[in-house]
């Protein structure tokens, strides 16, 4: 009886690890139902966002003019 419990305790980790790997691999095998085609205007939208962010960075990088704030 003691050797059976010892064997079960010894095999619990490898068996559990094998089951976990099997379930994870099973989930990764599923094919997506249908891939969505790329959005037609997405590249142009990204370019416009890039231009806008570049202009914002340039505005933020300009040194502040302490004289302009004085009256």
C-alpha positions in Angstrom: 0.0 0.0 0.0 2.8 2.4 0.9 4.7 1.7 -2.3 1.5 2.4 -4.3 1.0 5.8 -2.7 4.6 6.6 -3.2 4.4 5.7 -6.9 1.2 7.8 -7.3 2.9 10.8 -5.6 6.0 10.3 -7.8 3.9 10.2 -11.0 1.5 13.0 -10.2 3.7 15.8 -11.4 4.7 14.3 -14.8 1.2 13.1 -15.5 -0.2 16.5 -14.6 2.4 18.3 -16.8 1.6 16.0 -19.7 -2.1 16.6 -19.4 -1.5 20.4 -19.3 0.7 20.3 -22.4 -1.9 18.2 -24.2 -4.7 20.6 -23.4 -2.7 23.6 -24.4 -1.6 22.1 -27.7 -5.2 21.1 -28.4 -6.3 24.7 -28.0 -3.5 25.9 -30.4 -4.5 23.5 -33.2 -7.9 25.2 -33.8 -7.9 27.1 -37.1 -9.4 30.6 -37.1 -12.9 30.6 -38.7 -12.1 33.2 -41.3 -9.2 35.6 -41.5 -10.3 39.2 -42.0 -8.8 40.9 -44.9 -6.7 44.1 -44.2 -8.7 47.3 -44.1 -8.3 49.2 -47.3 -7.5 52.6 -45.8 -5.5 51.5 -42.8 -2.1 52.3 -44.2 -3.1 55.8 -45.1 -4.7 56.3 -41.7 -1.5 55.1 -40.0 0.6 57.5 -42.2 -1.7 60.4 -41.2 -1.4 59.4 -37.5 2.4 59.3 -37.9 2.4 62.8 -39.4 0.1 64.1 -36.7 2.3 62.6 -33.9 5.5 64.0 -35.6 4.0 67.5 -35.6 3.0 67.1 -32.0 6.5 66.0 -31.0 8.1 68.9 -32.9 5.7 71.3 -31.1 6.6 69.8 -27.7 10.4 69.9 -28.5 10.3 73.6 -29.2 11.9 75.6 -26.3 9.3 77.6 -24.3 9.6 81.3 -24.8 9.5 82.9 -21.4 9.2 86.4 -22.8 6.0 85.6 -24.8 4.1 84.8 -21.5 4.9 88.3 -20.0 2.8 91.3 -20.7 
